[in-house]
Amino acid sequence: MRGVDLNHRPLGYEPNELPDCSTPHPYPSVIKSVESNFGQKKLTGDRSSFSIESAMSSWSRRRFLHGAGASAWLSRGTAAPQGNPVTCRIIDEYTGRPLTARVRLTDARGHDVVPLGHPAELAPDAQQGDVRFQSKRFAYVDGNFAVDPNSLPLRYQVIKGYEYVIAEGQIAAGNLREGAVTIPLSGWSSLADRGWFSGDIHIHNISPKTCRLEMDAEDLDVANILTSDFTTDQFEFEGRVNRYSTSRRLIYVNQEFRNDHLGHMCLLNLKRLVEPVKSMQSVEYPLHLRACDETHAQGGYVSWAHFPSWPGVESPLDVAMEKLDGLEILCVLDPRDFPVFMKKVVPELEANDGLRLWYRYLNCGFPLTATAGTDKMTTFVTVGANRVYAHVQGEFTYQNWIDALKQGRTFVSNSPVLSFSVNGQESGARLQFDSKKDRVAQVHAAAESQLPYDRLEIVANGAVVAQTTPGGPRHKAEIHFEYPVRQSAWLAARVSEDLDSYRKRGVDFQTVHILEGTRLSDYYGTRRPETVFAHSSPVYVIRDGAPIRNWEDAEYYVRYVDNAIHWLETEAKFARPSDKQASIAAFRQGRAVYQARARR
């Protein structure tokens, strides 16, 4: 695809988020493509019927995955007749049922090949359907796909979320049976059987029907499609679970409420949209406090959107006034990188990445749940590449999943499976300790991942207090640890891969849609490159009833609010002087909260 305008910016992207590339490397004409609109035209709520026929496979020469040598069940036999398509079937190894999945195919030269019926090229502004990222092209298939026999041999890679072994192998003419091949996928984990259900809380520009097919392929349980000021799908909002949902795949059209200075919020479980929906509020008043109240009044959930990249002007105020239920810790930027937008209000920016900003809030005593989403807007991002797992009590319903978020029973991940408990209690628990009787807390954490990572850590009040390295085919790590309870604290588990090796190679974590980045982003499409990462929400250990406090972190947010007030006084836009006065008064009220918590 040469001659494409690489400065094209899809709706929803910010001016300084222009992609480094709008398309992957040119695809060779190795197969005769059947033209279709699938994955090409902008479909914002399009209800037209189509079929996803092909799963994607991404062949990598780095053979670090467990089962990387896994091949299809290829029975020796006669090659498909000249010109007859080769049928490929993807099945569950144990049940034999067909599986929707994502597939990448490459020929002997390493060039991408697409299954028959899929477009050879994707439009630069394509928003749903087949995906492309880090110079790789993938196709979604519904369990069956076909390839031109003249393109053989082909390498394949088949991916289905985090809990199926990534299958890699070869489709060759001499290894077919009656012109067909079967590729089995093996599930190595089943969190849903233990009540943990995955969700992406931040998806845009996709119809519910298409979303259902993509979430099937990515093994995602809950999809929150967010209508917003820049989308045209407001008509899809129903105020309930969408009709394309099933008992195992839940879709809910919700809302992203945005102001490019104050910040963005994901509003979930809405029964009615919060105005203004279209278009974005052009002034800085009313503040987001109103939208939070309107959301909570209808039983909704408020998560600050893409927090590491965009803490914005207002997040410290909304946290201080206890209007936020959670923060989107894993979304569009590696959480250990630094804010991209509205940097001027963030004190000591170079020392405060997104993760530390969250830790500082927790250290001030605000119990903010970790959430995650992709902010998917185009075919450069895969649904569920960032996801939050919530431990549902009772039947798997959307309301019960939201209740799990509200109660803090979550962990976020971009591939690792994580478990964490303190004294046998999971994330979100609040444990009371009597210093005369209870001196230690029993901490347990375990992690496994198909993609390698460097360490599993226990974090207490922002400091690492225990760690170990993984080993074995699933990169398993486990910690049993006695934590001495000397003060009230929050504890959490964290899985991480080192950033330094990528930075030394020149990987820019703040640039979108780069041609080559991290190992994780070879397999899962994220807007910016990410390292392997997972993080539990905290367990709160309260000693003798004392609150969790850190005066230094509270003073940090006093400075943050001071910067915000200065911006409101000098740069913000208001319709009336009284609106400006009301906004500044609200921020001063928030400042007083942090000031009180900064008293030593």
C-alpha positions in Angstrom: 0.0 0.0 0.0 2.1 2.8 -1.3 1.1 6.4 -1.7 -1.1 6.4 1.4 -1.4 9.6 3.4 0.5 8.8 6.5 -0.7 12.0 8.2 -4.3 10.8 8.1 -5.7 11.0 11.6 -8.8 8.9 12.4 -11.4 10.5 14.6 -10.7 10.3 18.3 -6.9 10.6 17.9 -5.2 13.7 19.3 -3.1 16.1 17.1 0.1 14.8 18.7 -1.0 11.2 18.3 -0.4 11.0 14.5 0.6 7.5 13.6 4.2 6.7 12.7 2.6 4.6 10.0 -0.9 4.2 8.7 -0.3 0.9 7.0 2.1 -2.0 7.4 4.6 -2.9 4.7 3.1 -3.6 1.3 1.6 -7.0 0.9 2.6 -9.1 -2.1 0.0 -10.2 -4.5 0.4 -13.9 -3.6 -3.2 -14.8 -3.7 -6.2 -13.8 -5.7 -8.2 -11.7 -3.2 -12.0 -11.8 -3.2 -13.0 -8.2 -2.8 -15.3 -7.4 0.1 -16.1 -4.5 2.4 -15.1 -6.5 5.4 -12.5 -4.5 7.4 -12.4 -1.7 4.8 -15.3 0.7 5.1 -16.0 2.7 8.2 -18.8 0.9 10.0 -20.0 2.9 12.9 -23.1 0.9 13.9 -23.6 -0.7 10.5 -26.0 -3.6 10.9 -25.4 -5.1 7.5 -24.7 -8.8 7.5 -21.3 -10.3 6.8 -19.2 -13.3 8.0 -15.8 -13.4 9.6 -14.3 -16.4 7.9 -10.6 -16.4 8.8 -8.5 -16.5 11.9 -5.2 -14.9 12.0 -1.8 -16.3 12.5 1.4 -14.4 13.3 4.5 -16.3 12.5 7.5 -15.1 14.6 11.0 -16.3 14.2 11.6 -16.0 17.9 10.6 -19.4 19.3 10.1 -18.4 22.9 6.5 -19.5 23.3 5.6 -22.7 25.0 4.2 -24.9 22.3 5.8 -22.8 19.6 6.6 -25.9 17.7 3.0 -27.1 17.8 1.7 -27.9 14.3 -1.6 -28.7 12.8 -2.9 -32.2 12.7 -1.7 -32.8 9.2 -2.4 -36.3 7.8 -0.3 -37.3 4.8 -2.3 -37.5 1.7 -3.0 -36.1 -1.7 -2.6 -32.3 -2.1 -5.6 -30.3 -3.0 -6.3 -30.3 -6.8 -4.7 -27.4 -8.7 -6.9 -24.4 -8.2 -9.1 -25.8 -5.4 -8.9 -23.8 -2.2 -7.3 -25.5 0.8 -9.8 -25.6 3.8 -8.3 -24.9 7.2 -10.2 -25.6 10.4 -9.5 -24.4 13.9 -10.8 -26.5 16.7 -10.6 -27.0 20.4 -8.1 -29.8 21.0 -10.2 -31.3 23.8 -13.8 -30.9 22.6 -13.3 -30.8 18.8 -15.7 -27.8 18.5 -14.7 -25.0 16.0 -13.1 -21.9 17.5 -13.2 -18.4 16.3 -9.7 -17.0 16.3 -7.2 -14.6 14.9 -4.7 -15.8 12.3 -1.5 -14.7 10.5 -0.2 -16.4 7.4 3.2 -15.9 5.8 4.8 -17.3 2.7 8.3 -18.7 2.2 9.6 -15.1 1.8 8.1 -14.0 5.1 5.4 -11.9 3.4 1.9 -11.7 4.8 -0.8 -13.7 3.0 -4.5 -13.3 3.7 -7.1 -16.0 3.6 -9.4 -16.1 0.6 -12.3 -13.8 0.9 -10.4 -11.2 3.0 -9.2 -7.9 1.5 -5.6 -7.9 0.4 -5.2 -4.4 1.8 -6.9 -2.5 4.6 -7.9 1.1 4.2 -5.8 3.4 6.3 -8.9 4.5 8.3 -10.5 1.1 8.6 -12.1 0.8 12.0 -13.3 -2.8 12.4 -12.5 -6.3 11.0 -9.1 -7.7 10.1 -6.2 -6.0 11.9 -2.6 -4.9 11.2 0.0 -3.8 13.7 3.8 -3.8 14.0 4.1 -4.6 10.2 2.0 -7.7 10.6 -1.4 -8.5 9.1 -4.0 -10.7 10.8 -7.4 -12.0 9.8 -10.4 -12.9 12.0 -12.0 -16.3 11.2 -15.0 -18.0 12.6 -13.4 -21.5 12.8 -12.8 -22.1 9.1 -10.8 -20.3 6.4 -9.4 -21.1 3.0 -6.1 -20.4 1.2 -5.0 -20.7 -2.4 -3.0 -24.0 -2.9 -0.6 -22.1 -5.2 0.5 -20.0 -2.2 1.8 -23.1 -0.2 3.8 -23.7 1.9 2.5 -21.2 4.4 3.5 -20.6 8.1 0.6 -19.9 10.4 0.1 -18.5 13.8 -3.3 -18.8 15.5 -4.1 -16.7 18.6 -7.2 -16.8 20.8 -6.8 -14.5 23.8 -4.5 -15.2 26.7 -5.6 -18.6 27.8 -5.1 -20.7 24.7 -1.7 -21.8 23.6 -0.5 -19.8 20.6 -0.4 -22.3 17.8 2.3 -22.1 15.2 3.1 -24.5 12.3 3.1 -25.0 8.5 0.4 -25.7 5.9 2.2 -27.6 3.1 0.9 -29.4 0.0 2.3 -32.7 1.1 0.6 -32.5 4.5 -3.1 -32.2 3.5 -5.9 -34.7 3.8 -8.6 -34.4 1.2 -7.4 -30.9 0.6 -7.9 -29.8 4.2 -5.9 -29.2 7.4 -7.0 -29.0 11.0 -5.3 -26.7 13.6 -6.0 -27.6 17.2 -5.9 -25.0 20.0 -5.1 -26.1 23.5 -6.5 -24.2 26.5 -4.0 -23.9 29.3 -6.0 -21.8 31.7 -9.7 -21.2 32.4 -10.2 -18.3 34.7 -13.9 -18.2 33.9 -14.3 -21.6 35.5 -13.1 -19.8 38.7 -15.5 -16.9 38.3 -13.0 -14.4 36.8 -14.3 -12.8 33.6 -12.4 -10.5 31.3 -13.5 -7.2 30.0 -12.4 -4.3 27.8 -14.0 -1.1 29.2 -13.0 1.2 26.3 -13.9 0.3 22.7 -14.9 2.7 19.9 -16.0 2.6 16.3 -17.3 -0.9 16.0 -20.8 -2.2 15.6 -22.0 -4.6 18.3 -22.4 -7.4 15.7 -18.8 -7.1 14.6 -17.6 -6.7 18.2 -19.3 -10.0 19.1 -17.2 -11.8 16.4 -14.0 -10.1 17.4 -14.4 -10.7 21.1 -15.1 -14.4 20.4 -11.8 -14.5 18.5 -10.0 -12.8 21.3 -11.7 -14.8 24.1 -13.0 -11.6 25.7 -16.1 -12.0 28.0 -17.3 -8.3 28.3 -17.1 -5.6 25.7 -17.9 -2.0 26.6 -18.5 0.0 23.3 -18.3 3.6 24.2 -20.3 6.1 22.2 -18.8 9.6 22.4 -18.7 13.1 20.9 -16.5 11.9 18.0 -18.5 8.7 17.1 -21.7 8.3 15.1 -23.1 5.3 17.0 -25.4 7.0 19.5 -28.3 5.1 18.0 -26.8 1.8 19.3 -27.2 2.9 23.0 -30.0 0.8 24.6 -29.3 1.3 28.4 -29.1 -2.5 28.8 -27.0 -5.4 27.5 -26.9 -5.4 23.7 -29.0 -7.9 21.7 -25.9 -9.5 20.2 -24.8 -10.7 23.6 -24.9 -14.3 24.7 -24.7 -15.9 28.1 -20.9 -16.0 27.8 -20.2 -12.8 25.7 -21.7 -9.6 27.1 -21.8 -6.4 25.1 -23.0 -3.1 26.5 -22.9 0.3 24.7 -21.9 2.9 27.2 -20.2 6.3 27.0 -16.8 8.1 27.1 -17.3 11.6 28.5 -14.6 13.8 27.3 -13.0 17.2 27.7 -9.5 17.4 26.3 -8.2 19.5 29.2 -10.1 18.3 32.2 -9.7 14.7 31.0 -11.7 11.7 29.8 -13.9 9.2 31.7 -15.5 5.8 30.9 -19.1 5.8 32.1 -20.3 2.2 32.5 -23.7 0.6 33.2 -25.6 3.6 32.0 -29.4 3.6 31.7 -29.3 6.9 29.9 -26.5 8.9 28.3 -24.9 11.9 30.1 -25.2 15.2 28.2 -23.5 16.6 26.3 -23.0 13.5 24.1 -22.6 15.3 20.8 -20.5 17.4 20.6 -17.7 17.7 23.2 -18.2 20.4 25.8 -16.2 23.4 24.4 -15.6 25.1 27.8 -14.3 23.9 31.1 -17.6 24.2 33.1 -19.5 22.3 34.3 -16.7 20.2 35.7 -16.7 16.4 35.4 -18.1 16.2 39.0 -21.6 16.6 37.5 -21.1 13.8 35.0 -19.9 11.5 37.8 -22.9 12.3 40.0 -25.3 11.6 37.1 -23.6 8.3 36.4 -23.7 7.2 40.0 -27.4 8.2 40.3 -28.3 5.6 37.7 -26.2 2.9 39.2 -23.3 3.5 36.9 -19.5 3.1 37.3 -16.9 5.8 36.6 -13.4 5.0 35.6 -10.9 7.7 34.6 -9.9 6.9 31.0 -6.3 6.0 29.9 -5.0 7.4 33.2 -1.2 6.9 32.6 -1.2 9.0 29.4 -3.9 11.5 30.5 -4.4 12.2 34.2 -5.7 15.6 33.0 -6.6 18.7 35.0 -9.5 17.3 36.9 -8.6 13.8 38.1 -7.1 15.0 41.4 -10.3 16.9 42.2 -12.6 13.9 41.3 -10.4 11.6 43.4 -10.4 14.0 46.4 -14.2 14.3 46.2 -14.5 10.5 45.9 -16.3 10.6 42.6 -14.2 8.0 40.8 -14.6 4.3 41.2 -11.5 3.3 39.3 -8.6 4.3 37.1 -7.9 2.8 33.6 -4.3 1.8 34.5 -3.7 -0.3 31.4 -4.8 1.6 28.3 -2.9 3.2 25.3 0.3 3.7 27.1 2.6 1.4 29.1 1.8 2.4 32.7 5.4 2.9 33.6 5.8 5.7 31.0 5.0 9.3 31.5 1.8 11.3 30.8 1.5 12.5 27.2 -1.3 15.1 27.4 -1.7 18.2 29.6 1.8 17.7 30.9 1.9 21.3 32.3 -0.3 20.5 35.3 1.7 17.3 36.4 4.3 18.3 39.0 7.8 16.7 38.5 6.6 15.0 35.3 9.9 13.1 34.7 9.6 11.4 38.1 5.9 10.5 38.0 4.8 7.8 35.6 1.2 6.7 35.4 1.8 3.9 37.9 3.3 6.1 40.5 0.5 8.6 40.1 -1.9 5.8 41.0 0.2 4.7 43.9 0.3 8.3 45.2 -3.6 8.3 45.2 -3.7 5.0 47.1 -1.1 6.4 49.6 -3.5 9.2 50.3 -6.1 6.7 51.3 -8.3 6.6 48.2 -9.3 3.0 47.2 -9.2 3.2 43.5 -9.7 0.0 41.5 -7.5 -0.9 38.6 -9.4 -1.2 35.3 -8.2 -1.6 31.7 -9.3 -1.1 28.1 -7.8 -0.6 24.6 -9.3 2.6 23.4 -9.7 0.7 20.1 -10.7 3.0 17.3 -9.1 1.4 14.3 -7.8 -1.9 12.9 -4.4 -1.2 14.4 -5.8 -2.3 17.8 -7.2 -5.7 18.8 -10.3 -5.8 21.1 -9.2 -6.9 24.6 -5.5 -6.4 24.1 -5.7 -4.7 27.5 -8.3 -6.2 29.8 -9.6 -6.2 33.3 -10.5 -9.5 35.0 -13.3 -9.2 37.6 -14.2 -11.9 40.1 -17.9 -12.3 39.8 -20.0 -13.6 42.7 -22.8 -15.8 41.5 -24.2 -15.9 38.0 -22.1 -14.2 35.2 -24.2 -11.1 34.4 -23.2 -7.6 33.4 -24.5 -6.2 36.7 -22.6 -8.8 38.7 -19.5 -8.0 36.7 -19.9 -4.2 37.4 -20.5 -5.0 41.1 -17.1 -6.9 41.1 -15.5 -3.7 39.7 -17.1 -1.6 42.3 -15.9 -3.9 45.1 -12.3 -3.9 43.7 -12.1 -7.6 42.9 -9.9 -7.1 39.8 -6.6 -7.5 38.1 -5.5 -5.9 34.8 -3.4 -7.7 32.2 -2.1 -7.6 28.7 -1.3 -11.4 28.8 -0.3 -12.8 32.2 -2.8 -14.6 34.4 -2.4 -13.4 38.0 -3.8 -14.4 41.4 -3.3 -12.5 44.7 -4.5 -12.8 48.2 -3.7 -11.5 51.7 -4.8 -13.8 54.6 -6.8 -15.7 52.0 -8.8 -12.5 51.0 -8.7 -11.3 47.4 -8.3 -7.8 46.0 -10.7 -5.2 47.3 -10.8 -6.7 50.8 -10.3 -4.5 53.8 -8.7 -6.3 56.6 -8.6 -5.0 60.2 -5.5 -5.8 62.2 -5.1 -5.4 66.0 -1.4 -4.6 66.6 -1.6 -6.4 70.0 -2.5 -9.7 68.3 -1.9 -9.4 64.5 1.7 -8.7 63.6 2.0 -10.2 60.1 -0.1 -10.7 57.0 0.2 -13.8 54.9 0.6 -12.8 51.3 0.3 -15.1 48.3 0.7 -14.3 44.6 1.1 -16.4 41.5 1.5 -15.6 37.8 1.7 -17.5 34.6 2.1 -16.2 31.0 2.7 -17.4 27.5 4.9 -14.4 26.9 8.0 -14.0 29.1 8.3 -11.4 31.8 11.0 -10.6 34.2 9.5 -10.6 37.7 6.5 -11.0 40.0 6.5 -8.5 42.8 4.5 -7.6 45.9 4.0 -3.9 46.3 3.1 -2.3 49.7 2.3 1.5 49.8 4.2 1.8 46.5 7.4 0.0 47.5 8.4 -3.5 46.3 8.6 -5.7 49.5 9.0 -9.1 47.8 9.9 -10.4 44.3 10.8 -13.5 42.4 11.6 -14.4 38.8 9.6 -16.8 36.6 10.6 -20.1 35.2 9.3 -23.1 33.2 7.3 -23.3 30.0 4.5 -21.0 31.3 6.9 -18.6 32.9 5.4 -19.4 36.3 6.3 -17.5 39.4 4.9 -17.7 42.9 5.4 -15.8 46.2 4.5 -16.8 49.7 5.4 -13.9 52.0 4.9 -12.7 55.5 4.4 -9.0 55.5 5.0 -7.3 58.9 2.1 -5.0 59.5 3.7 -1.9 61.1 1.2 0.6 59.7 -1.9 0.6 57.6 -1.1 -0.3 54.1 -2.4 -1.3 50.7 -0.8 -4.4 49.1 -0.9 -5.6 45.5 0.8 -8.0 43.1 2.5 -6.8 40.0 4.0 -8.6 36.9 6.4 -6.7 34.8 8.9 -7.0 31.9 11.9 -4.7 31.8 11.6 -1.5 29.8 15.3 -0.7 29.5 16.2 -3.2 26.8 13.5 -1.7 24.5 14.5 1.8 25.3 18.1 1.0 24.5 16.9 -0.2 21.1 15.2 3.1 20.6 11.6 2.0 21.1 9.5 5.1 21.6 6.7 4.2 24.0 4.8 7.4 23.3 4.4 7.0 19.5 1.3 5.3 18.1 1.2 2.4 15.6 5.0 2.0 15.2 6.4 -0.6 12.7 8.5 -2.4 15.3 8.2 -2.2 19.0 7.9 -4.7 21.8 7.5 -8.5 21.9 4.0 -8.3 23.3 2.9 -5.9 20.6 3.9 -8.5 18.0 0.9 -10.6 19.3 -1.7 -8.2 20.6 -2.5 -4.9 18.9 -2.1 -1.9 21.2 -2.1 1.8 20.2 1.4 2.3 21.6 4.0 -0.4 22.3 3.6 -2.1 25.7 5.6 -4.5 27.7 4.2 -7.6 29.4 2.3 -6.4 32.4 -0.3 -7.3 35.0 -1.4 -5.7 38.3 -3.9 -6.6 40.9 -6.1 -4.1 42.7 -5.1 -3.7 46.3 -6.0 -5.5 49.5 -6.2 -2.9 52.3 -4.6 -3.8 55.6 -5.8 -1.4 58.4 -3.8 -1.4 61.6 -5.6 -0.3 64.7 -8.2 1.6 62.6 -5.6 4.1 61.4 -6.1 5.4 57.8 -3.6 4.8 55.0 -1.7 8.1 54.7 1.5 9.4 53.2 2.0 13.1 53.8 4.6 13.5 51.0 2.1 12.1 48.4 -0.7 14.3 49.7 1.6 17.3 49.4 2.3 16.2 45.8 -1.4 16.4 45.0 -1.6 19.8 46.7 1.0 21.0 44.1 -0.9 19.2 41.3 -4.1 21.0 42.3 -2.2 24.3 42.5 -1.1 23.8 39.0 -4.6 23.1 37.9 -5.9 26.2 39.6 -3.3 28.3 37.8 -4.3 26.8 34.5 -8.0 27.5 35.2 -7.1 31.1 36.1 -4.9 31.8 33.0 -5.8 29.4 30.1 -9.1 27.7 30.6 -12.2 28.8 28.7 -15.5 29.6 30.4 -18.8 30.9 29.1 -19.3 33.2 32.1 -17.1 34.6 34.9 -19.3 32.9 37.4 -18.4 29.5 35.9 -14.7 30.3 36.3 -15.3 31.2 39.9 -17.3 28.1 40.6 -14.6 25.9 39.0 -11.8 27.5 41.0 -13.8 27.2 44.2 -14.3 23.5 43.6 -10.6 22.9 43.0 -9.8 24.8 46.2 -12.2 22.5 48.1 -10.3 19.5 46.6 -7.0 21.1 47.6 -8.2 21.3 51.2 -8.8 17.5 51.2 -5.2 16.8 50.2 -3.9 19.5 52.6 -5.7 17.8 55.5 -4.2 14.4 54.5 -0.7 16.0 54.3 -0.7 16.9 58.0 2.0 14.9 59.7 
